[in-house]
Amino acid sequence: MSEHLLINPEQLYFIYSPKDIKYEYLEFDFLPEYKSFDIETIYDAMNCLSLNDMNNLNLFIYKQWSILKMLDDIPNNKRKKNIFEKQYSHNKILNRADLNIKLKEFISNDKILGLYVINQILKFLYPCKV
């Protein structure tokens, strides 16, 4: 599935090093497991973010999801209907664990939604490359 990612998540280590984590390491678990890449890379990078950065990421995902739901040119089928019924709120998160819970509920172990969220995180964390 890694061929569906905007960039290789390993590139995040050029910007976000686990040595630079200033906060308590949160064991994120909102993504399903993938065999073709290591999701821990994404979790490591997210652990480098402040609460303010996490709120900005949260808002970024909300805006991207809102834009996607407005598109009319996506084929209409049952899967689209089920996915687009999902809501992602713009409400501010109070702590880093809140974002984990919010994303876990949104993704619900769906690998396609997981890839969507990963790509949004990659765009947010590594914007000059995507």
N, C-alpha and C positions, 0 to 999 in steps of 0.2 A: 504493500500500500504506500510505501514511501514515494513512489513515483507520482502520487497525487499531492505531495507537499510542495509548497512554493520554493522552499530551500531545504537543504539538509539541516535538521535540528542541531547537529554537531557544530555548525557554524556559530551558534549562539555562544559557544565557549570563547570565541574571539572577543566578545563584548562582556559576557557575564561569567565570571569565574566563581566556582564554589568557594574559593579562598576569600572572596570578597563579600560573602554573606554576613550582613551586620545584625540580622535578627535571628531569633530562634528558628531553626530549620523546621518547616511545616511539612509533614508527610502528606503531600497532595495525593489524591486518589480519584480525581474526577474523570480521568480518561480510561477507556477500555485498553486492554493490552493489544499491542501490535507486534507481529513477528519481524517485520522488516526494518524497524528502527526502535531506539530506546526512548521511551517517554520520560525517563528520569532526567534527560537533558533539558527538557522543557520545564520540569519541576525545579531543577537546579537554578535555571535562569529566573524563574518566577520568585524563588526564595531570595533573590538579590533585590527585589523591588520593595519599596516602602509602601505603607498603607495608601498614601496619596497616589502612587503609581498604580497600585492595584485598583483603586477606584477609577482611575483614568482608563485602565484596561477594561474594566467592567463596562464603562460608558461606551468605549470603542466597540466592544462586542455587541452591545445593545443597538448602537447606530447601524452597524453592518448588517445585523439580523433584520432590522426594520427596513433597510434599503432592499435587501434580498426578497423580503415578503411582498414588496411593492411591484416587483418585476412581473410582467405579464407573459413573457416569452418562454417560460418554463413549461414543458409539457404537462398537461393536466392528467393526473392519475391518482390512484388511491394513496400511494406512498407520499406524494407531494401534499395531499390533503392532510394526512396524518402528521407530517413533519411541520407544516405551516400552522397547524393548530397549536404548536408549542409557543409559549410566551416566554420572553426574556425581559425582565423588568430593568428599568434604569435606576432603581433604588440604590442608594449609596450603601456600600458594605461597611460594617463597623469594625471588622477585623479580617485578617487574612483567611481564617477558617471559614468565614461567611462566604467568601468567593468560591472556595472549594465546594461547599455544600450547594451553592447556587448552580455552579457549573455541573456538578454531579447530577443534580435533579434535571437540569436542562438536557444533558447528553443521554442520561438514562442507559448507559452502556451501549449506545448505538454507535457503531464504528464510523458510519458516514457523518453523523453529527460531530463525532469526536474529531474527524479529519477537518471538518469545517472550523471548529473551535481552534484546533491546532494552527490552521492557516491564519486565522485572525490573530492569534497570539504571536505567530511569527512575523506578521505584518507590523504588529505593534512593537515588538521587541527588536526587530531588525529591519526597520523601514527603508533604509538606504539600498537594500539589496532586492526588495520585492516590488 
